[in-house]
Amino acid sequence: QVQLVESGGGLVQPGGSLRLSCAASGYTLNYYVFGWFRQLPGKEREGVSCISSRDGTTYYGDSVKGRFTTSRDIVKNTVYLQMSSLKAEDTAVYYCATGPSCNVMNYWGKGTLVTVSS
């Protein structure tokens, strides 16, 4: 069974940086894409980024382009989201997910909270 565990969330000041990790277990990392999503209560879920675990191709949502970077470590079976120049509007619960394509995610982690505040 696929399991995804996010970590690295916390409180950070505006303009600061934070790195989220998503540890995957239960299958081979090479054959799936990984996505990062975020959501606040009462708001729609927003796609943040997507990365192919096979060739590293990445995609980003318009609101995070140039500030966030996603990467993967095949040996560690871990995907990362490096967030920089953080803004208050980046505050959300961030979820890691995986599936056959960026538009189809079959498995989700439980999320990690990121709060950007002074």
C-alpha positions as CSV (number, residue, x, y, z in Angstrom):
1,Q,0.0,0.0,0.0
2,V,1.3,3.5,-0.9
3,Q,2.0,5.8,2.0
4,L,3.0,9.5,1.8
5,V,4.1,11.4,4.8
6,E,4.7,15.2,4.7
7,S,7.0,17.0,7.0
8,G,8.7,20.4,7.3
9,G,5.7,22.7,7.9
10,G,5.7,25.4,10.5
11,L,5.6,29.1,11.2
12,V,7.8,31.4,9.0
13,Q,8.0,35.2,8.6
14,P,7.0,36.8,5.3
15,G,10.0,36.7,2.9
16,G,11.3,33.6,4.6
17,S,11.9,30.1,3.3
18,L,10.8,26.6,4.2
19,R,11.4,23.2,2.7
20,L,8.7,20.5,2.8
21,S,9.4,16.8,2.4
22,C,7.2,14.0,1.3
23,A,8.5,10.5,2.1
24,A,6.9,7.8,-0.1
25,S,6.8,4.1,0.7
26,G,5.0,1.0,-0.6
27,Y,6.0,1.3,-4.3
28,T,8.8,2.2,-6.7
29,L,9.2,5.9,-7.1
30,N,10.2,5.8,-10.8
31,Y,6.7,5.2,-12.2
32,Y,4.6,8.0,-10.9
33,V,4.3,11.8,-10.7
34,F,4.2,13.7,-7.5
35,G,2.1,16.8,-6.8
36,W,2.0,19.3,-4.1
37,F,-1.3,20.9,-3.3
38,R,-2.5,23.4,-0.7
39,Q,-5.8,24.2,0.9
40,L,-7.3,26.3,3.6
41,P,-10.6,25.5,5.3
42,G,-13.5,26.7,3.2
43,K,-11.4,27.3,0.2
44,E,-10.7,25.2,-2.9
45,R,-7.7,23.1,-3.2
46,E,-4.9,24.6,-5.3
47,G,-2.3,22.8,-7.3
48,V,1.1,24.0,-6.4
49,S,3.6,21.9,-8.3
50,C,4.0,18.5,-10.1
51,I,7.1,16.5,-10.8
52,S,7.7,13.4,-12.8
53,S,9.7,10.9,-10.7
54,R,11.0,9.4,-13.9
55,D,12.7,12.3,-15.6
56,G,12.2,15.2,-13.2
57,T,10.0,17.3,-15.5
58,T,8.3,20.0,-13.3
59,Y,5.2,22.1,-13.5
60,Y,4.1,25.0,-11.2
61,G,1.0,26.9,-10.5
62,D,1.1,30.6,-11.5
63,S,1.0,31.9,-8.0
64,V,4.3,30.1,-7.0
65,K,6.3,30.3,-10.2
66,G,9.8,31.7,-9.5
67,R,9.4,31.2,-5.8
68,F,8.9,27.5,-5.2
69,T,10.9,24.6,-6.5
70,T,10.1,20.9,-6.4
71,S,12.6,18.1,-6.7
72,R,12.9,14.4,-6.0
73,D,15.5,12.0,-4.5
74,I,15.0,8.6,-6.1
75,V,17.3,6.9,-3.6
76,K,15.5,8.3,-0.6
77,N,12.0,7.9,-2.2
78,T,11.4,11.5,-1.2
79,V,10.0,14.5,-2.9
80,Y,10.7,18.1,-1.8
81,L,9.1,21.5,-2.1
82,Q,11.5,24.4,-1.5
83,M,9.5,27.5,-0.8
84,S,11.1,31.0,-0.9
85,S,9.9,34.6,-0.7
86,L,7.0,33.3,1.3
87,K,3.9,35.5,1.5
88,A,1.0,35.5,3.9
89,E,-1.2,34.1,1.1
90,D,0.9,31.0,1.0
91,T,-0.5,30.0,4.4
92,A,-2.3,26.7,4.0
93,V,-2.1,23.0,4.7
94,Y,0.2,21.5,2.1
95,Y,-0.5,18.0,0.8
96,C,1.7,15.6,-1.2
97,A,0.0,13.3,-3.6
98,T,1.0,10.8,-6.3
99,G,-0.6,9.2,-9.3
100,P,-0.2,8.4,-13.0
101,S,-0.4,12.0,-14.1
102,C,-0.5,15.6,-12.7
103,N,-4.3,15.6,-13.2
104,V,-4.9,12.2,-11.6
105,M,-3.7,11.7,-8.0
106,N,-4.6,8.4,-6.4
107,Y,-2.8,8.7,-3.1
108,W,-2.6,11.6,-0.6
109,G,-0.7,12.4,2.5
110,K,-2.3,13.9,5.6
111,G,-0.8,17.3,5.1
112,T,1.5,19.7,6.9
113,L,0.6,23.2,8.0
114,V,2.5,26.2,6.7
115,T,1.8,29.5,8.4
116,V,3.4,32.7,7.0
117,S,3.1,35.5,9.5
118,S,5.1,38.1,11.3
